[in-house]
Amino acid sequence: MIIQIGIFALFLLATATSAGAQQKVRLNWGAISGVMSGIWVAQEEGLFKKHGLDLELIHIASTSRAIQSMLSGEIHYTTADALNSIQAVGAGADIVMFCAGVNRFVFSIMARPDIKRVADLKGKKIGITRIGSSTHTAVLHVVNKAGLGSNEYALLQLGEVPNILTTLLAGQIDAGALSPPTNSRAKKAGLHELVNLGVDGPEYPSTVIASTRAYVKANPDNTRRMVRALGEGVVVFKTNRQVGIKAIQKYTRLNDADILGDTYNQFRDAFDSIPYVSRAGINSLLANLAEKDAKIRPLRFDDVADMRFVAEIEKEGFFQKITAK
């Protein structure tokens, strides 16, 4: 009897220790887009809790606002645009990218049906979410490649990706950068896809997970837990279509099976199973930004990104183990 009580007491102690190990953190997701699917799946499937995080999800639609909230201590981690993050570091902000979201542009440049080529956007209005956002960077990549100068088109900031579609359908703009599922809705509405950057675009870290270096230094275990949870969320998304579509449906509030399926397919192929932030993509961004900003010129990859947590977890065999399930 004494032995049984002792074992039961140990069980209660272990349970209490496990419960006590849950670390409270706040994570911001920034866009109504399938690019957030790894986060959504991790939340819906209890993966943050599994890896020891008592997570509160926050939705702030702007990277610059999210970074400000993080610097003030209101949130601990955020999805971010790599370009904004680099510019913040160049301006002296204590920001570091430690995990990938998506290492390519998963955007379509959609236009009115009568606009057939990117060159036809000369003199037209193009919708983006905000200056410095991934939508802005995607548009700049496309129009610059087509040889359009900055004075040959107008950019309108519309806040959220779905707002770009609404404004485009209302005839108030001529084109816009749309991510899944919004680009799927645009195709179904009869708009013309000028460029699919997910297929024809460059390697580019359009979405990353960032924190402050001070927080990461003070809370390395939380950051490891975050990488594990997000990494497993992406793998579950890529390998379980039903779970992935259910998460997209909940957070985008869409019910069209065709649109949900198209969104899932686009991001299943876009996510990397091991979430390293693209070194080539960051180096390309640094080089481009340095041409116009002297504060960026001294910066190197390790000044803006810290891949040690992903590397440690990969070395442990974590990603191989969850992929093999």
C-alpha angles and dihedrals in degrees: 000000000000089000092050092050090049092052091047091050090052090050091052091048092051091048092049091047091051092049091046090052092068105113118209112231137159120224123188122212111199113195141044089234139112087250085084092056095107090056093044093050092046089053097044094045094048094244096139089055090044089057095046104266126128092205131197113193117216127189116214111159098205125071092209092052091045091052090051090051090049093049089052091051096246092121131020104207135019143180108246145177110254092223093055090045093053092047090050091053090048088054090053101264118149095238130141133178111221106165137029127245101180125341097207140048108271093188137114122209100224124191143176111288093253092059107085105167137036088241087063088069090079107125092008135121117248124195124224132163098239140334107274094023126122089258089055092049091048092052092047091051092052100043094043090051089051090053098248116150123225090252093054098074139026126236121212120198110220105171104230132037094242088055089060090058093046091051092046093051089048089058094241093120132027102220143355147185109260130182126201128312090024094053088052089054090048093053090049090051091056101256119147122249107222096178134002102207092185087068104024102027132097130263102277132158095232093166127028136166112243141180137166118282088231092057093045091049092049094041110034093148092055089051092050089050090050092052091048093049094046092044092052091045090058093047092049089049093051095047103036111056094181093054092044095051092045090055093047090049093052098049099037092040091223124140104182105119094207093052093045091049093048091049091050093049094050094052097038087066095039101056119086115223091224109047104223114152106241109261091196091050094049093046090051091050092048091051093049094046093046091062090070104021120059091194090065096051097083093047122106132184094271091053091063105025136046114195098171094105094053089045093050093048092047090051089053088059093242097135092044090050097050092043091053093054 
